[in-house]
C-alpha cells in the first residue's frame, strides 16, 4: 500500500512539474514574434549545429532555441563573421597538385604541397578565380611549420579585360604582400622556391565593399531531435535553459542546418503589456506605468505619467509635486503633497497660523508665573530660618547657666 501511494505521489509530482515547465516554455515562446523552422542532417552523436541567418530580418540579436521533441530551451551562441562577397569559384595551380582548395578553405590544419626536385629554382603559379570582383590592397600567406619561405613573389590580375602586373617580381620578405588598391575577379600569384612549399592559407585583405556579414547561430543538437529558433521578441524575456555548458566555439565539425525561409509568424505570440493597462508595450507611451488613457499634454511622445515636467529627476507618477521642483520630496504633514506645492496643509497648526502664537503666549505666562512664585517664596523662607536660629540660640544659654551655677550650701 505504501509503495502504491509513493508511486502515485511521484507520478503526480512529475505531472505537475511537466505541466508547469510546459506553461513556462509557452509563456516564453509567446514573447517572440517569429519562429524559424530548421532541418538538421542525420546525427549519430551530439553535434554542434550551425544555423545561417542570412535572409532573416532581425530586429535585435536575441534568440531562443527550442527542442520541440523534449519541450525545453537549449544554450546557443550568436556570432557575425565577415565573409567575401565575391565567392571563390576555383583554385588552379601550375604545376598541377592535389588539394589546391586547401589554400582557401579557412583551415590552418590543411595545406597544399608543392614538391621540389632539389635542382635549382622552381616556380608555382596559383590562379584564384572569384564569382564577382574582389577589391583588395593586400595578400597574406600562411605556411606549415618548418617550411622555408619562397624566394620571390609576383602578383598579376585581370583588370578591364587585360592582365596587369600589380606587384612585379620581388624578393619574398614577409607573409604579407601590400599593393595598390585593385579590383579583379581573377588573380595570378607566382612563387619561386628551392625547397618544398606547404601553403596552408592565402587570403586577400578585402575592402569593406567586398565583404558581407555572415550571421549564424550555434547550439548543441542531439540525435533524433527537432528544433526551431524563436526570434524578434517585443520585450525582454528570460529564457530558462535546460541544456547548457557546451563549448559552442568548437565549430570545426559543425553541421549546417537547412532553414525554411521566409520565417514564420509565431502563432503563440502575444504582444507584451508590462504595466497591464491594456495598451501593448510597442505602442504604449508609458510602458512601465499604467496609463490606459495615454495622456500626453506636451505631445512629446512620453506619457504624462512617465514624464518629468519639473525636471527634478522624479517622474510625475512618483513625484509628490510634479510641477514644482522638489528633489527631496519633503512632505511634512504626510498628506501625499510635497511641502513646496502644498497650498492647504492638513495639520491643524498649519491651517490655523494663530495657534502656535497662542501656544507660545501660554508658555510665556506659565514661565512668568513660576518665576513670580519662586521669588515670592524666597523671603518667607529666609524669615523662617532666622526665627529658627533665635530659638535654638536661647535654649543653649539657659542650659549653660544651669550647668555652671554653683551648688548651694546648707
C-alpha positions in Angstrom: 0.0 0.0 0.0 2.8 2.4 0.9 4.6 1.6 -2.3 1.4 2.3 -4.3 0.9 5.7 -2.5 4.6 6.6 -3.1 4.2 5.7 -6.8 1.0 7.8 -7.1 2.7 10.8 -5.4 5.7 10.5 -7.7 3.5 10.4 -10.8 1.5 13.4 -9.6 4.7 15.4 -8.8 6.2 14.8 -12.3 2.9 15.6 -13.9 2.7 18.9 -12.1 6.4 19.6 -12.8 5.9 18.8 -16.5 2.8 20.9 -16.8 4.5 23.8 -15.1 7.5 23.5 -17.4 5.2 23.4 -20.4 3.4 26.5 -19.2 6.7 28.3 -18.7 8.1 27.5 -22.1 4.8 28.5 -23.7 4.9 31.8 -21.9 8.5 32.4 -23.1 7.7 31.4 -26.7 4.7 33.8 -26.8 7.1 36.7 -26.3 8.7 36.2 -29.7 7.1 37.4 -33.0 8.8 35.0 -35.3 9.9 31.4 -35.5 12.4 29.8 -37.9 11.9 26.1 -38.6 15.2 24.2 -39.3 16.2 20.8 -40.6 19.4 19.1 -39.4 21.3 16.4 -41.1 21.0 12.9 -39.5 23.2 12.9 -36.4 24.8 9.9 -34.8 26.1 11.7 -31.7 25.5 15.1 -30.2 26.9 17.7 -32.6 27.3 21.4 -32.9 24.7 22.7 -35.3 25.2 25.9 -37.3 22.1 27.9 -38.3 22.8 30.5 -41.1 20.7 33.6 -40.5 21.0 35.1 -44.0 17.7 36.3 -45.3 16.3 36.6 -41.7 15.2 40.1 -40.8 16.4 40.6 -37.2 15.1 43.5 -35.1 17.6 42.5 -32.3 20.1 39.7 -31.7 18.1 37.8 -29.1 17.0 34.2 -29.7 15.6 31.2 -28.1 16.5 27.7 -29.4 13.7 25.3 -28.6 13.9 21.5 -28.6 10.5 20.6 -29.9 10.9 16.9 -29.2 11.5 17.2 -25.4 10.0 20.7 -24.9 12.9 22.7 -23.5 15.3 25.5 -24.4 19.0 25.0 -25.1 22.0 27.2 -24.9 23.2 28.9 -28.1 25.8 31.3 -29.4 25.2 34.1 -31.9 28.1 35.5 -33.9 28.9 37.5 -37.0 31.7 36.8 -39.5 32.8 39.0 -42.3 33.0 36.9 -45.5 33.9 37.7 -49.0 31.0 38.9 -51.1 32.8 37.7 -54.2 32.6 34.0 -53.5 35.6 31.9 -54.6 34.8 29.7 -57.6 38.1 27.9 -58.3 41.7 27.5 -57.5 44.2 26.1 -60.1 47.9 25.6 -60.0 50.8 25.0 -62.4 52.3 22.5 -61.9 49.0 20.8 -61.0 48.9 19.5 -57.5 46.2 17.8 -55.4 44.3 19.6 -52.7 44.7 23.0 -54.2 41.4 24.1 -52.5 43.1 23.7 -49.1 44.8 27.0 -49.6 41.5 28.8 -49.3 39.3 26.6 -47.1 39.8 28.8 -44.0 41.6 25.9 -42.1 45.2 26.1 -41.0 45.3 22.4 -40.4 45.2 21.6 -44.2 47.9 22.5 -46.7 48.7 22.4 -50.4 52.0 20.8 -51.2 54.5 21.9 -53.9 57.3 19.4 -54.1 60.9 20.3 -55.1 63.2 18.4 -57.4 66.1 19.8 -55.4 67.8 21.1 -58.6 67.8 24.9 -58.9 64.9 27.3 -58.6 61.3 26.2 -59.3 58.1 28.2 -59.7 54.5 27.7 -58.8 51.6 29.6 -60.5 48.4 29.9 -58.4 45.3 31.2 -60.1 42.4 32.4 -57.9 39.0 32.9 -59.7 36.1 34.6 -58.0 32.4 34.8 -58.9 32.4 38.6 -58.6 35.3 41.1 -58.4 37.3 41.4 -55.2 38.6 44.8 -54.1 41.8 44.4 -52.2 45.1 46.1 -51.2 47.0 43.2 -49.6 47.6 39.5 -49.7 48.6 37.3 -46.8 50.3 33.9 -46.9 50.5 31.2 -44.2 52.8 28.2 -44.4 53.1 25.0 -42.4 55.7 24.7 -39.7 59.4 24.2 -40.5 58.8 25.3 -44.1 61.3 27.6 -45.8 59.6 30.7 -47.3 59.6 31.2 -51.1 62.4 33.2 -52.7 60.3 35.6 -54.8 56.7 36.6 -55.3 54.9 38.2 -58.2 51.2 39.3 -58.5 49.1 39.9 -61.6 45.4 40.4 -62.1 42.9 40.8 -64.9 41.7 44.4 -64.9 39.4 45.8 -67.6 40.0 42.8 -69.8 43.8 42.9 -69.6 46.3 41.1 -67.4 48.2 43.7 -65.5 51.2 43.4 -63.1 50.2 44.5 -59.7 53.4 43.6 -57.9 56.5 43.0 -60.1 58.7 40.0 -59.2 60.5 40.8 -56.0 62.2 39.0 -53.1 59.8 37.4 -50.6 60.4 39.4 -47.4 57.3 38.6 -45.3 54.0 36.8 -45.2 52.0 40.0 -46.1 52.2 41.5 -49.6 50.8 45.1 -49.8 49.9 46.5 -53.2 47.8 49.4 -54.6 44.1 49.0 -54.2 42.9 46.8 -57.1 39.6 45.3 -58.2 39.6 42.0 -60.1 37.9 38.6 -60.2 41.0 36.7 -61.4 44.4 36.8 -59.7 47.7 35.2 -60.6 50.3 34.6 -57.9 53.7 33.3 -58.9 56.1 32.0 -56.2 59.7 30.7 -56.8 61.3 28.3 -54.3 64.2 25.9 -53.9 62.7 23.9 -51.0 59.3 22.2 -50.8 56.4 24.5 -50.1 53.5 23.8 -47.8 50.9 26.6 -48.1 48.1 26.5 -45.6 46.2 29.7 -46.4 46.1 32.5 -48.9 43.8 35.4 -48.1 43.0 38.8 -49.6 42.7 41.8 -47.3 39.4 42.9 -48.9 37.8 46.3 -49.0 34.7 46.6 -46.9 32.6 46.8 -50.1 33.8 43.3 -50.9 32.7 41.9 -47.5 29.4 40.7 -46.3 28.3 39.9 -42.7 27.5 36.3 -42.2 25.3 35.9 -39.2 25.0 32.5 -37.6 23.7 30.6 -34.5 25.4 27.6 -32.9 23.9 25.1 -30.5 24.5 21.5 -29.4 22.0 19.3 -31.3 21.0 15.9 -30.0 20.3 12.9 -32.4 16.7 12.4 -33.4 15.5 15.7 -32.1 13.6 18.5 -33.8 14.5 22.2 -33.2 13.2 25.6 -34.0 14.5 29.1 -33.5 12.4 31.9 -31.9 13.5 35.5 -32.5 12.4 39.1 -32.5 10.9 39.4 -29.0 8.8 42.6 -28.4 10.1 42.8 -24.8 13.0 41.5 -22.7 12.4 37.9 -21.7 14.5 35.5 -19.6 14.8 32.1 -21.4 15.2 29.2 -19.0 17.9 26.9 -20.3 17.6 23.1 -19.6 20.7 22.3 -21.6 23.9 24.3 -21.2 27.6 24.0 -20.6 28.8 23.1 -24.1 31.8 24.7 -25.8 29.9 26.4 -28.7 33.1 27.8 -30.2 34.3 24.4 -31.2 32.7 24.6 -34.6 35.2 22.8 -36.9 32.9 19.9 -37.4 29.6 21.8 -37.1 26.7 20.6 -39.2 24.9 23.3 -41.1 21.2 23.3 -40.7 18.8 23.9 -43.5 16.5 26.8 -42.8 12.9 27.4 -44.0 12.6 30.9 -45.5 10.8 33.2 -45.1 10.5 32.7 -41.3 7.0 32.1 -40.0 4.8 34.3 -37.8 4.7 32.8 -34.3 1.1 31.8 -33.7 1.8 31.8 -29.9 2.9 35.4 -30.0 1.1 37.7 -27.5 2.0 41.4 -27.5 3.7 42.3 -24.3 1.8 44.6 -21.9 4.2 45.1 -18.9 2.1 47.5 -16.9 -1.2 45.7 -17.6 -3.0 48.8 -18.8 -4.4 47.2 -21.9 -2.0 49.0 -24.2 0.7 46.8 -25.8 4.3 47.9 -24.9 5.1 48.5 -28.6 2.5 51.4 -28.7 2.4 52.4 -25.0 3.8 55.9 -24.4 4.5 54.8 -20.8 5.1 51.1 -20.8 6.1 50.7 -17.2 3.4 52.9 -15.5 -0.3 52.1 -16.1 -1.9 54.9 -18.1 -4.8 53.5 -20.2 -5.8 57.0 -21.4 -2.3 57.6 -22.8 -2.4 61.3 -21.7 0.5 63.3 -23.2 -0.2 67.0 -22.6 3.0 68.3 -24.1 2.8 66.0 -27.1 6.4 64.8 -26.7 5.7 61.1 -27.1 6.2 60.4 -23.4 3.0 59.7 -21.4 2.4 62.2 -18.6 2.7 59.5 -16.0 6.3 58.8 -17.2 7.2 62.4 -17.9 9.1 64.7 -15.6 7.5 68.1 -16.0 9.6 69.9 -13.4 12.9 68.3 -14.3 13.7 67.3 -10.7 14.7 63.8 -11.7 11.4 62.2 -10.4 8.8 61.1 -12.9 5.3 62.6 -12.5 3.8 59.3 -11.3 6.1 59.2 -8.3 6.5 63.0 -7.8 4.5 64.4 -4.9 4.9 67.8 -6.5 5.0 67.2 -10.3 5.0 70.9 -11.4 7.4 72.4 -8.8 11.0 71.1 -8.5 11.4 69.3 -5.1 14.0 66.5 -5.5 13.9 66.0 -1.7 10.2 65.2 -1.9 9.6 66.6 1.6 6.1 66.1 2.9 5.9 67.3 6.5 2.2 66.5 7.0 2.3 63.2 5.2 -0.7 64.1 3.0 1.0 62.9 -0.2 1.5 66.5 -1.4 5.0 67.9 -1.3 5.6 70.9 1.0 6.8 73.1 -1.9 3.3 72.9 -3.5 1.0 72.1 -0.6 -1.4 75.1 -0.7 -3.6 73.8 2.2 -1.8 71.9 4.8 -3.6 69.2 6.7 -2.1 69.8 10.1 -4.2 72.0 12.5 -1.3 74.3 13.3 -0.6 74.8 9.6 -4.3 75.6 8.7 -4.6 78.0 11.7 -1.5 80.1 11.9 -2.5 81.8 15.2 -2.5 78.6 17.1 1.4 78.4 17.5 1.4 82.0 18.8 -1.2 81.3 21.4 0.8 78.3 22.5 3.9 80.5 22.8 1.9 83.1 24.8 0.6 80.5 27.2 4.1 79.0 27.7 5.4 82.5 28.4 2.7 83.2 31.0 3.4 79.9 32.7 7.1 80.6 33.0 6.4 84.1 34.4 4.0 82.7 37.0 6.5 80.1 38.1 9.3 82.8 38.3 7.0 85.1 40.4 6.1 82.3 42.8 9.7 81.3 43.2 10.7 84.9 44.0 7.8 85.4 46.4 8.6 82.3 48.4 12.3 83.2 48.9 11.8 86.0 51.7 9.4 83.8 53.6 11.9 81.0 53.8 14.6 83.5 55.0 12.4 84.7 57.9 11.6 81.2 59.0 15.3 80.3 59.0 16.1 83.4 61.3 13.4 82.6 63.8 14.6 79.0 64.0 18.2 80.2 64.7 17.0 82.5 67.5 15.0 79.8 69.2 17.9 77.5 69.0 20.3 80.1 70.4 18.2 81.0 73.5 17.8 77.4 74.7 21.6 77.0 74.8 22.3 79.9 77.1 19.7 78.7 79.6 21.2 75.3 79.6 24.7 76.7 80.1 23.6 78.8 83.1 22.1 75.9 84.8 25.1 73.8 84.3 27.6 76.5 85.6 25.6 77.6 88.7 27.5 76.6 91.9 25.7 74.3 94.4 24.0 75.9 97.4 25.4 75.2 100.9 23.2 74.3 103.8 
